[in-house]
Every structure is written in structure tokens, then in C-alpha cells.
Amino acid sequence: MRPLIGITIGDPAGIGPEIVVRSLANPDIYQQVRPLIIGSKKIVERALLVTNSQLIVQAVAAPADGTYRPGTVDVLDIDNVQPDAVPFGVISATAGQAAYDYIKTAIALALDKRIDGIATAPIQKEAIHQAGIPYIGHTEMFTGLTDSPKAVTMFHVNKMRIFFLSRHLSLLKACQYVTYENVLPFIENCAAAMKRLGLPNARLAVAALNPHGGEQGLCGDEEMTALAPAVKTAQEKGIRAMGPIPADSIFRLFDIDQCDAVLSLYHDQGHIAAKVHDLARTVSVTVGLPFVRTSVDHGTAFDIAGKGLASSKSMEESIRVTGLYVNLIQANGSDPV
């Protein structure tokens, strides 16, 4: 049975609805998953006009009611907003609330095991703030609404899986954050995350912080004081960790099948590698929730919303990757939490 994946359409004033319907115009998606749009039927119909699509919209009352066949998009109609109330490219509390409603509905369905996973289109943080929603972004909503404080973010792009020791810190603070006390538990979190995703024997390569891995202290000592000791302790605990490995060569390990995931130490160290490798297919995976959740790694693109210009490649990949990990988890009897 193909996994049943809920797809939230994101901020209705952005490109989310467009890239969702454009993704479902690709019949290959239906070979891998059963896609269910979670959003407003009228917003989806507007997106079909924008993309000049001939797809048929079918409103369903429950996930089990969908037909899930190419040429038809099954929509769990939230019916919470009219298109005129959310013009393209305009930040508003109305759009923010609508996007939040889609997310809450998807989470409730996943917790009730009526869908197998969730792929999310982008939301607009300021719109969420204007609506009075007590979360700064997507990941915070998912971790808060599912009580999953230890969830971590992983990038998936083709063969690459990338974790981030820190993400939204200044470069100075990110470097200061590289301590044994911070690195060791995060290595453990990464190993646990891979096990949850159905990869219990994953090999984790830990990136170095300094040029040439510090050159034995000549270019910095974090490798000697924090990273190598943390890797050694992790190995003693049975984790297949290795490193630290210079950041300018670590990502090549994927090409020669020498690792299953990389722990990058700060935002750009991992983001640059993923996006240079394949920007359009970079997908963000939130690991440690009670279900699989993925997201496109781009924003609402208000500047082109409603113009029919947005690419659906990342959204298509997000849907596929959600199905991939649902299947891995089920095949290995893993617990996603």
C-alpha cells in the first residue's frame, strides 16, 4: 500500500498552493504515494487557474475517502478562507491563520494515524505573527503541537543527509557553541534520529570546524578539545561516528559511499553543500516527531506568487522523501518518535 501523505498548502497568498497542484500534475507521484491536499478547496482551484492545470478537484471529508489517482487532486477542504481575502503577495493575519489551520489539521490526522506523513509548503513568518500564533515557524509548530522537544532538522538531497549542530546563531556564537558538552549529545541525537528513520546502523561523519581540521592546533584547537573527544566517546557507546573530517572534503564521502549522514557544525557549512549539490531537490526533514514530516527548503516567494512561475521540483521531492522514510520506518519496524 502506498503511504498516504498529507500535503499542506502553506500560506495561501504565496506560491505554496501553486507548487502543490503542479506537483500533483506529475503522475509519477502517484506511483509512490497517495497524496492528500490539506487546505481550502477554493484556494486550490485558484492555484489550478494560475498554473493552467486541467486537474479535477475532488473534495473529501476524510482521508479514507480519496481516490488518489492521476488527473484528480483529493482535497480535505478546510474552507476557512476566501481567495479575495488573501491576495497574492500580501502579508496578512488572515493568510497566517489559514496556514496555521492547515498545519493543525494535518498534525491531528497524523497523530490519529489517518495519514502516514506530512509534506509542507512554505509559510510566511510575519503573517503567522500577525495572526497571533505563538510559534515563530513551521518546525516550532510541529514540535510544540506534538510535544516533541528533542526533534532535530535534517536535510535530505539525493544521497546526502545533513544534520546541523547549530542553525540560527551568528557565526561567532556558532563557533563558540562547538564544545564537547554540546557535540556529544548531538551526535547521540543524530544516531537516534537515523534509527527512527529506519537506518539503525547509519555511519555519521562529523565535520571539522577549522581549516584542514585545525592542523593539530595550528589553525584552531576545537578539533582536539571538543570534536575528536566527542567522536571517541560516541564510538565507545556503539555509535558509528567518525571524524572530525575537514569540511571542504567531508561531503565527498557520500559520493564514495563512506557515510550515511554528516553532522555540520553551523548553518552555512551544511546549507551551502546541500544547495550547491542540488538546490531544487533539497528537502528539510524534521526527525523526532510521532510521524514523518518534510518541507521544501524555500520560502513563499511573494514576488512571483500568482504568476505561474514557481518551480515544483522541491515540493515534488518533499512528497517523495516523505513516502521514502515512511516506507523505511515501516520496513524496519522503527519508532519515529
Contacts in CASP RR format, 6 or more apart in sequence:
PFRMAT RR
TARGET T0000
AUTHOR 0000-0000-0000
METHOD contacts of the structure
MODEL  1
MRPLIGITIGDPAGIGPEIVVRSLANPDIYQQVRPLIIGSKKIVERALLV
TNSQLIVQAVAAPADGTYRPGTVDVLDIDNVQPDAVPFGVISATAGQAAY
DYIKTAIALALDKRIDGIATAPIQKEAIHQAGIPYIGHTEMFTGLTDSPK
AVTMFHVNKMRIFFLSRHLSLLKACQYVTYENVLPFIENCAAAMKRLGLP
NARLAVAALNPHGGEQGLCGDEEMTALAPAVKTAQEKGIRAMGPIPADSI
FRLFDIDQCDAVLSLYHDQGHIAAKVHDLARTVSVTVGLPFVRTSVDHGT
AFDIAGKGLASSKSMEESIRVTGLYVNLIQANGSDPV
2 30 0 8 1.000
2 31 0 8 1.000
2 32 0 8 1.000
2 33 0 8 1.000
2 34 0 8 1.000
2 68 0 8 1.000
3 33 0 8 1.000
3 34 0 8 1.000
3 116 0 8 1.000
3 117 0 8 1.000
3 322 0 8 1.000
3 323 0 8 1.000
3 326 0 8 1.000
3 327 0 8 1.000
4 33 0 8 1.000
4 34 0 8 1.000
4 36 0 8 1.000
4 63 0 8 1.000
4 68 0 8 1.000
4 114 0 8 1.000
4 115 0 8 1.000
4 116 0 8 1.000
4 117 0 8 1.000
5 33 0 8 1.000
5 34 0 8 1.000
5 35 0 8 1.000
5 36 0 8 1.000
5 115 0 8 1.000
5 116 0 8 1.000
5 117 0 8 1.000
5 118 0 8 1.000
5 119 0 8 1.000
5 319 0 8 1.000
5 322 0 8 1.000
5 323 0 8 1.000
5 326 0 8 1.000
6 35 0 8 1.000
6 36 0 8 1.000
6 37 0 8 1.000
6 38 0 8 1.000
6 63 0 8 1.000
6 106 0 8 1.000
6 109 0 8 1.000
6 110 0 8 1.000
6 115 0 8 1.000
6 117 0 8 1.000
6 118 0 8 1.000
6 119 0 8 1.000
7 20 0 8 1.000
7 23 0 8 1.000
7 35 0 8 1.000
7 36 0 8 1.000
7 37 0 8 1.000
7 38 0 8 1.000
7 118 0 8 1.000
7 119 0 8 1.000
7 120 0 8 1.000
7 121 0 8 1.000
7 319 0 8 1.000
8 38 0 8 1.000
8 39 0 8 1.000
8 99 0 8 1.000
8 102 0 8 1.000
8 103 0 8 1.000
8 106 0 8 1.000
8 118 0 8 1.000
8 119 0 8 1.000
8 120 0 8 1.000
8 121 0 8 1.000
9 16 0 8 1.000
9 17 0 8 1.000
9 20 0 8 1.000
9 37 0 8 1.000
9 38 0 8 1.000
9 39 0 8 1.000
9 40 0 8 1.000
9 43 0 8 1.000
9 44 0 8 1.000
9 47 0 8 1.000
9 99 0 8 1.000
9 102 0 8 1.000
9 121 0 8 1.000
10 16 0 8 1.000
10 17 0 8 1.000
10 99 0 8 1.000
10 102 0 8 1.000
10 103 0 8 1.000
10 120 0 8 1.000
10 121 0 8 1.000
10 122 0 8 1.000
10 123 0 8 1.000
10 300 0 8 1.000
11 95 0 8 1.000
11 96 0 8 1.000
11 98 0 8 1.000
11 99 0 8 1.000
11 121 0 8 1.000
11 122 0 8 1.000
11 123 0 8 1.000
11 124 0 8 1.000
11 127 0 8 1.000
11 300 0 8 1.000
12 40 0 8 1.000
12 43 0 8 1.000
12 81 0 8 1.000
12 83 0 8 1.000
12 86 0 8 1.000
12 95 0 8 1.000
12 98 0 8 1.000
12 99 0 8 1.000
13 86 0 8 1.000
13 87 0 8 1.000
13 88 0 8 1.000
13 89 0 8 1.000
13 90 0 8 1.000
13 91 0 8 1.000
13 92 0 8 1.000
13 95 0 8 1.000
13 124 0 8 1.000
13 127 0 8 1.000
13 300 0 8 1.000
13 302 0 8 1.000
13 305 0 8 1.000
14 88 0 8 1.000
14 89 0 8 1.000
14 95 0 8 1.000
14 122 0 8 1.000
14 124 0 8 1.000
14 300 0 8 1.000
14 301 0 8 1.000
14 302 0 8 1.000
14 305 0 8 1.000
14 306 0 8 1.000
15 121 0 8 1.000
15 122 0 8 1.000
15 299 0 8 1.000
15 300 0 8 1.000
15 301 0 8 1.000
15 304 0 8 1.000
15 305 0 8 1.000
15 306 0 8 1.000
15 310 0 8 1.000
16 47 0 8 1.000
16 121 0 8 1.000
16 122 0 8 1.000
16 300 0 8 1.000
16 310 0 8 1.000
16 315 0 8 1.000
17 43 0 8 1.000
17 44 0 8 1.000
17 46 0 8 1.000
17 47 0 8 1.000
17 121 0 8 1.000
18 47 0 8 1.000
18 50 0 8 1.000
18 51 0 8 1.000
18 305 0 8 1.000
18 306 0 8 1.000
18 308 0 8 1.000
18 310 0 8 1.000
18 312 0 8 1.000
19 121 0 8 1.000
19 296 0 8 1.000
19 310 0 8 1.000
19 311 0 8 1.000
19 312 0 8 1.000
19 314 0 8 1.000
19 315 0 8 1.000
20 37 0 8 1.000
20 44 0 8 1.000
20 47 0 8 1.000
20 121 0 8 1.000
20 312 0 8 1.000
20 315 0 8 1.000
21 37 0 8 1.000
21 44 0 8 1.000
21 47 0 8 1.000
21 48 0 8 1.000
21 51 0 8 1.000
21 53 0 8 1.000
21 55 0 8 1.000
21 73 0 8 1.000
22 51 0 8 1.000
22 53 0 8 1.000
22 310 0 8 1.000
22 312 0 8 1.000
22 315 0 8 1.000
23 29 0 8 1.000
23 35 0 8 1.000
23 312 0 8 1.000
23 315 0 8 1.000
23 316 0 8 1.000
23 319 0 8 1.000
24 35 0 8 1.000
24 37 0 8 1.000
24 55 0 8 1.000
24 71 0 8 1.000
24 73 0 8 1.000
25 51 0 8 1.000
25 53 0 8 1.000
25 55 0 8 1.000
25 71 0 8 1.000
26 312 0 8 1.000
26 316 0 8 1.000
27 70 0 8 1.000
27 71 0 8 1.000
29 35 0 8 1.000
29 316 0 8 1.000
29 319 0 8 1.000
29 320 0 8 1.000
30 68 0 8 1.000
30 69 0 8 1.000
30 70 0 8 1.000
32 319 0 8 1.000
32 320 0 8 1.000
32 323 0 8 1.000
32 324 0 8 1.000
33 319 0 8 1.000
33 320 0 8 1.000
33 322 0 8 1.000
33 323 0 8 1.000
34 66 0 8 1.000
34 68 0 8 1.000
35 68 0 8 1.000
35 73 0 8 1.000
35 74 0 8 1.000
35 319 0 8 1.000
36 60 0 8 1.000
36 63 0 8 1.000
36 66 0 8 1.000
36 68 0 8 1.000
36 74 0 8 1.000
36 75 0 8 1.000
36 76 0 8 1.000
36 115 0 8 1.000
37 44 0 8 1.000
37 73 0 8 1.000
37 74 0 8 1.000
37 75 0 8 1.000
37 76 0 8 1.000
38 75 0 8 1.000
38 76 0 8 1.000
38 78 0 8 1.000
38 102 0 8 1.000
38 105 0 8 1.000
38 106 0 8 1.000
38 109 0 8 1.000
39 75 0 8 1.000
39 76 0 8 1.000
39 77 0 8 1.000
39 78 0 8 1.000
39 98 0 8 1.000
39 102 0 8 1.000
39 105 0 8 1.000
40 77 0 8 1.000
40 78 0 8 1.000
40 79 0 8 1.000
40 80 0 8 1.000
40 81 0 8 1.000
40 98 0 8 1.000
41 57 0 8 1.000
41 59 0 8 1.000
41 75 0 8 1.000
41 77 0 8 1.000
41 79 0 8 1.000
42 79 0 8 1.000
42 81 0 8 1.000
42 82 0 8 1.000
42 83 0 8 1.000
43 81 0 8 1.000
43 83 0 8 1.000
43 86 0 8 1.000
43 98 0 8 1.000
44 57 0 8 1.000
44 73 0 8 1.000
44 75 0 8 1.000
45 57 0 8 1.000
46 83 0 8 1.000
47 53 0 8 1.000
48 55 0 8 1.000
48 57 0 8 1.000
50 306 0 8 1.000
50 307 0 8 1.000
50 308 0 8 1.000
51 308 0 8 1.000
52 308 0 8 1.000
54 71 0 8 1.000
55 71 0 8 1.000
55 72 0 8 1.000
55 73 0 8 1.000
56 71 0 8 1.000
56 72 0 8 1.000
56 73 0 8 1.000
57 72 0 8 1.000
57 73 0 8 1.000
57 75 0 8 1.000
58 66 0 8 1.000
58 67 0 8 1.000
58 72 0 8 1.000
58 73 0 8 1.000
58 74 0 8 1.000
58 75 0 8 1.000
59 75 0 8 1.000
59 76 0 8 1.000
59 77 0 8 1.000
60 66 0 8 1.000
60 74 0 8 1.000
60 75 0 8 1.000
60 76 0 8 1.000
60 77 0 8 1.000
61 76 0 8 1.000
62 76 0 8 1.000
62 114 0 8 1.000
63 76 0 8 1.000
63 109 0 8 1.000
63 114 0 8 1.000
63 115 0 8 1.000
64 114 0 8 1.000
65 74 0 8 1.000
66 74 0 8 1.000
67 74 0 8 1.000
68 74 0 8 1.000
76 105 0 8 1.000
76 109 0 8 1.000
78 98 0 8 1.000
78 101 0 8 1.000
78 102 0 8 1.000
78 105 0 8 1.000
80 97 0 8 1.000
80 98 0 8 1.000
80 101 0 8 1.000
81 94 0 8 1.000
81 95 0 8 1.000
81 97 0 8 1.000
81 98 0 8 1.000
85 92 0 8 1.000
85 94 0 8 1.000
86 92 0 8 1.000
86 94 0 8 1.000
86 95 0 8 1.000
86 98 0 8 1.000
88 302 0 8 1.000
88 305 0 8 1.000
88 306 0 8 1.000
88 307 0 8 1.000
89 300 0 8 1.000
89 302 0 8 1.000
89 303 0 8 1.000
89 305 0 8 1.000
89 306 0 8 1.000
90 302 0 8 1.000
91 124 0 8 1.000
91 126 0 8 1.000
91 127 0 8 1.000
91 130 0 8 1.000
91 302 0 8 1.000
92 127 0 8 1.000
92 130 0 8 1.000
93 127 0 8 1.000
93 130 0 8 1.000
93 131 0 8 1.000
93 132 0 8 1.000
94 131 0 8 1.000
95 124 0 8 1.000
95 127 0 8 1.000
96 123 0 8 1.000
96 124 0 8 1.000
96 127 0 8 1.000
96 128 0 8 1.000
96 130 0 8 1.000
96 131 0 8 1.000
96 133 0 8 1.000
97 131 0 8 1.000
97 133 0 8 1.000
99 123 0 8 1.000
99 124 0 8 1.000
99 127 0 8 1.000
99 128 0 8 1.000
100 123 0 8 1.000
100 128 0 8 1.000
100 131 0 8 1.000
100 133 0 8 1.000
100 141 0 8 1.000
103 120 0 8 1.000
103 123 0 8 1.000
103 138 0 8 1.000
103 141 0 8 1.000
103 142 0 8 1.000
103 145 0 8 1.000
104 145 0 8 1.000
106 115 0 8 1.000
106 118 0 8 1.000
106 120 0 8 1.000
107 118 0 8 1.000
107 141 0 8 1.000
107 142 0 8 1.000
107 145 0 8 1.000
107 146 0 8 1.000
109 115 0 8 1.000
110 116 0 8 1.000
110 117 0 8 1.000
110 118 0 8 1.000
110 290 0 8 1.000
110 291 0 8 1.000
110 293 0 8 1.000
111 146 0 8 1.000
111 290 0 8 1.000
111 291 0 8 1.000
115 291 0 8 1.000
116 291 0 8 1.000
116 292 0 8 1.000
116 323 0 8 1.000
116 326 0 8 1.000
117 291 0 8 1.000
117 292 0 8 1.000
117 293 0 8 1.000
117 322 0 8 1.000
117 323 0 8 1.000
117 326 0 8 1.000
118 291 0 8 1.000
118 292 0 8 1.000
118 293 0 8 1.000
118 294 0 8 1.000
118 322 0 8 1.000
119 293 0 8 1.000
119 294 0 8 1.000
119 295 0 8 1.000
119 315 0 8 1.000
119 318 0 8 1.000
119 319 0 8 1.000
119 321 0 8 1.000
119 322 0 8 1.000
120 138 0 8 1.000
120 293 0 8 1.000
120 294 0 8 1.000
120 295 0 8 1.000
120 296 0 8 1.000
120 318 0 8 1.000
121 295 0 8 1.000
121 296 0 8 1.000
121 315 0 8 1.000
122 295 0 8 1.000
122 296 0 8 1.000
122 298 0 8 1.000
122 299 0 8 1.000
122 300 0 8 1.000
122 301 0 8 1.000
123 137 0 8 1.000
123 138 0 8 1.000
123 300 0 8 1.000
124 299 0 8 1.000
124 300 0 8 1.000
124 302 0 8 1.000
125 136 0 8 1.000
125 137 0 8 1.000
128 135 0 8 1.000
128 136 0 8 1.000
128 137 0 8 1.000
129 136 0 8 1.000
133 141 0 8 1.000
135 141 0 8 1.000
135 144 0 8 1.000
138 295 0 8 1.000
139 151 0 8 1.000
139 153 0 8 1.000
139 286 0 8 1.000
142 148 0 8 1.000
142 151 0 8 1.000
142 286 0 8 1.000
142 289 0 8 1.000
142 293 0 8 1.000
143 149 0 8 1.000
143 151 0 8 1.000
143 286 0 8 1.000
143 289 0 8 1.000
146 289 0 8 1.000
146 290 0 8 1.000
148 288 0 8 1.000
148 289 0 8 1.000
148 290 0 8 1.000
148 337 0 8 1.000
150 189 0 8 1.000
150 288 0 8 1.000
151 286 0 8 1.000
151 287 0 8 1.000
151 288 0 8 1.000
151 289 0 8 1.000
152 163 0 8 1.000
152 186 0 8 1.000
152 189 0 8 1.000
152 190 0 8 1.000
152 193 0 8 1.000
152 286 0 8 1.000
152 287 0 8 1.000
152 288 0 8 1.000
153 163 0 8 1.000
153 164 0 8 1.000
153 167 0 8 1.000
153 284 0 8 1.000
153 285 0 8 1.000
153 286 0 8 1.000
153 287 0 8 1.000
154 161 0 8 1.000
154 162 0 8 1.000
154 163 0 8 1.000
154 193 0 8 1.000
154 261 0 8 1.000
154 284 0 8 1.000
154 285 0 8 1.000
154 286 0 8 1.000
154 287 0 8 1.000
155 161 0 8 1.000
155 162 0 8 1.000
155 164 0 8 1.000
155 270 0 8 1.000
155 271 0 8 1.000
155 274 0 8 1.000
155 282 0 8 1.000
155 283 0 8 1.000
155 284 0 8 1.000
155 285 0 8 1.000
155 297 0 8 1.000
156 282 0 8 1.000
156 283 0 8 1.000
156 284 0 8 1.000
156 285 0 8 1.000
156 294 0 8 1.000
156 321 0 8 1.000
157 274 0 8 1.000
157 277 0 8 1.000
157 278 0 8 1.000
157 281 0 8 1.000
157 282 0 8 1.000
157 283 0 8 1.000
158 277 0 8 1.000
158 278 0 8 1.000
158 281 0 8 1.000
159 254 0 8 1.000
159 255 0 8 1.000
160 251 0 8 1.000
160 254 0 8 1.000
160 262 0 8 1.000
160 273 0 8 1.000
160 274 0 8 1.000
160 277 0 8 1.000
161 194 0 8 1.000
161 260 0 8 1.000
161 261 0 8 1.000
161 262 0 8 1.000
162 261 0 8 1.000
162 262 0 8 1.000
162 264 0 8 1.000
162 270 0 8 1.000
162 273 0 8 1.000
162 274 0 8 1.000
163 186 0 8 1.000
163 190 0 8 1.000
163 193 0 8 1.000
163 204 0 8 1.000
163 261 0 8 1.000
163 262 0 8 1.000
163 263 0 8 1.000
163 264 0 8 1.000
164 263 0 8 1.000
164 264 0 8 1.000
164 265 0 8 1.000
164 266 0 8 1.000
164 267 0 8 1.000
164 270 0 8 1.000
165 174 0 8 1.000
165 177 0 8 1.000
165 178 0 8 1.000
165 182 0 8 1.000
165 183 0 8 1.000
165 186 0 8 1.000
165 263 0 8 1.000
165 264 0 8 1.000
165 265 0 8 1.000
165 266 0 8 1.000
166 173 0 8 1.000
166 174 0 8 1.000
166 177 0 8 1.000
166 265 0 8 1.000
166 266 0 8 1.000
166 267 0 8 1.000
167 266 0 8 1.000
167 267 0 8 1.000
168 267 0 8 1.000
169 177 0 8 1.000
169 266 0 8 1.000
169 267 0 8 1.000
171 266 0 8 1.000
171 268 0 8 1.000
174 265 0 8 1.000
174 266 0 8 1.000
174 267 0 8 1.000
175 209 0 8 1.000
175 222 0 8 1.000
175 266 0 8 1.000
177 266 0 8 1.000
178 209 0 8 1.000
178 222 0 8 1.000
178 226 0 8 1.000
178 227 0 8 1.000
178 265 0 8 1.000
179 226 0 8 1.000
180 225 0 8 1.000
180 226 0 8 1.000
180 229 0 8 1.000
180 230 0 8 1.000
182 226 0 8 1.000
183 206 0 8 1.000
183 226 0 8 1.000
183 227 0 8 1.000
183 230 0 8 1.000
184 230 0 8 1.000
184 233 0 8 1.000
184 234 0 8 1.000
186 263 0 8 1.000
187 204 0 8 1.000
187 206 0 8 1.000
187 230 0 8 1.000
187 231 0 8 1.000
187 234 0 8 1.000
187 239 0 8 1.000
187 241 0 8 1.000
187 263 0 8 1.000
188 234 0 8 1.000
188 237 0 8 1.000
188 239 0 8 1.000
190 204 0 8 1.000
190 261 0 8 1.000
190 263 0 8 1.000
191 202 0 8 1.000
191 204 0 8 1.000
191 234 0 8 1.000
191 239 0 8 1.000
191 240 0 8 1.000
191 241 0 8 1.000
193 287 0 8 1.000
193 288 0 8 1.000
194 200 0 8 1.000
194 202 0 8 1.000
194 204 0 8 1.000
194 260 0 8 1.000
194 261 0 8 1.000
195 202 0 8 1.000
195 334 0 8 1.000
196 287 0 8 1.000
196 288 0 8 1.000
196 329 0 8 1.000
196 334 0 8 1.000
196 335 0 8 1.000
196 336 0 8 1.000
196 337 0 8 1.000
197 285 0 8 1.000
197 287 0 8 1.000
197 292 0 8 1.000
197 325 0 8 1.000
197 328 0 8 1.000
197 329 0 8 1.000
197 334 0 8 1.000
197 336 0 8 1.000
198 325 0 8 1.000
198 328 0 8 1.000
198 329 0 8 1.000
198 331 0 8 1.000
198 332 0 8 1.000
198 333 0 8 1.000
198 334 0 8 1.000
199 260 0 8 1.000
199 328 0 8 1.000
199 332 0 8 1.000
200 332 0 8 1.000
200 334 0 8 1.000
201 240 0 8 1.000
202 240 0 8 1.000
202 260 0 8 1.000
202 261 0 8 1.000
203 240 0 8 1.000
203 241 0 8 1.000
203 242 0 8 1.000
203 258 0 8 1.000
203 259 0 8 1.000
203 260 0 8 1.000
203 261 0 8 1.000
204 239 0 8 1.000
204 240 0 8 1.000
204 241 0 8 1.000
204 242 0 8 1.000
204 259 0 8 1.000
204 260 0 8 1.000
204 261 0 8 1.000
204 262 0 8 1.000
204 263 0 8 1.000
205 241 0 8 1.000
205 242 0 8 1.000
205 243 0 8 1.000
205 245 0 8 1.000
205 250 0 8 1.000
205 253 0 8 1.000
205 258 0 8 1.000
205 259 0 8 1.000
205 261 0 8 1.000
205 262 0 8 1.000
205 263 0 8 1.000
206 227 0 8 1.000
206 230 0 8 1.000
206 231 0 8 1.000
206 241 0 8 1.000
206 242 0 8 1.000
206 243 0 8 1.000
206 244 0 8 1.000
206 245 0 8 1.000
206 262 0 8 1.000
206 263 0 8 1.000
207 244 0 8 1.000
207 245 0 8 1.000
207 246 0 8 1.000
207 247 0 8 1.000
207 250 0 8 1.000
207 262 0 8 1.000
207 263 0 8 1.000
207 264 0 8 1.000
207 265 0 8 1.000
207 269 0 8 1.000
207 270 0 8 1.000
208 214 0 8 1.000
208 223 0 8 1.000
208 227 0 8 1.000
208 243 0 8 1.000
208 244 0 8 1.000
208 245 0 8 1.000
208 246 0 8 1.000
208 247 0 8 1.000
208 250 0 8 1.000
209 220 0 8 1.000
209 222 0 8 1.000
209 223 0 8 1.000
209 227 0 8 1.000
209 244 0 8 1.000
209 247 0 8 1.000
209 265 0 8 1.000
210 217 0 8 1.000
210 219 0 8 1.000
210 220 0 8 1.000
210 222 0 8 1.000
210 223 0 8 1.000
211 219 0 8 1.000
211 246 0 8 1.000
212 219 0 8 1.000
212 246 0 8 1.000
213 219 0 8 1.000
213 223 0 8 1.000
213 244 0 8 1.000
213 245 0 8 1.000
213 246 0 8 1.000
214 220 0 8 1.000
214 221 0 8 1.000
214 222 0 8 1.000
214 223 0 8 1.000
214 224 0 8 1.000
216 224 0 8 1.000
217 223 0 8 1.000
217 224 0 8 1.000
223 244 0 8 1.000
227 243 0 8 1.000
227 244 0 8 1.000
228 243 0 8 1.000
228 244 0 8 1.000
231 241 0 8 1.000
231 242 0 8 1.000
231 243 0 8 1.000
231 244 0 8 1.000
234 241 0 8 1.000
235 241 0 8 1.000
242 259 0 8 1.000
245 253 0 8 1.000
247 264 0 8 1.000
247 265 0 8 1.000
247 269 0 8 1.000
250 262 0 8 1.000
251 262 0 8 1.000
251 273 0 8 1.000
251 277 0 8 1.000
253 259 0 8 1.000
253 262 0 8 1.000
254 262 0 8 1.000
262 270 0 8 1.000
262 273 0 8 1.000
264 270 0 8 1.000
264 273 0 8 1.000
274 282 0 8 1.000
274 297 0 8 1.000
275 282 0 8 1.000
275 297 0 8 1.000
280 311 0 8 1.000
280 313 0 8 1.000
280 314 0 8 1.000
280 317 0 8 1.000
281 313 0 8 1.000
281 314 0 8 1.000
281 317 0 8 1.000
282 297 0 8 1.000
282 314 0 8 1.000
282 317 0 8 1.000
283 294 0 8 1.000
283 295 0 8 1.000
283 296 0 8 1.000
283 297 0 8 1.000
283 314 0 8 1.000
283 317 0 8 1.000
283 318 0 8 1.000
283 321 0 8 1.000
284 294 0 8 1.000
284 295 0 8 1.000
284 296 0 8 1.000
284 297 0 8 1.000
285 292 0 8 1.000
285 293 0 8 1.000
285 294 0 8 1.000
285 321 0 8 1.000
285 325 0 8 1.000
286 293 0 8 1.000
286 294 0 8 1.000
286 295 0 8 1.000
287 336 0 8 1.000
288 336 0 8 1.000
288 337 0 8 1.000
289 336 0 8 1.000
289 337 0 8 1.000
290 336 0 8 1.000
290 337 0 8 1.000
291 336 0 8 1.000
292 322 0 8 1.000
292 323 0 8 1.000
292 325 0 8 1.000
292 326 0 8 1.000
292 329 0 8 1.000
292 336 0 8 1.000
293 322 0 8 1.000
294 318 0 8 1.000
294 319 0 8 1.000
294 321 0 8 1.000
294 322 0 8 1.000
294 325 0 8 1.000
295 318 0 8 1.000
296 314 0 8 1.000
296 315 0 8 1.000
296 318 0 8 1.000
297 314 0 8 1.000
298 314 0 8 1.000
301 310 0 8 1.000
304 310 0 8 1.000
328 334 0 8 1.000
329 336 0 8 1.000
END
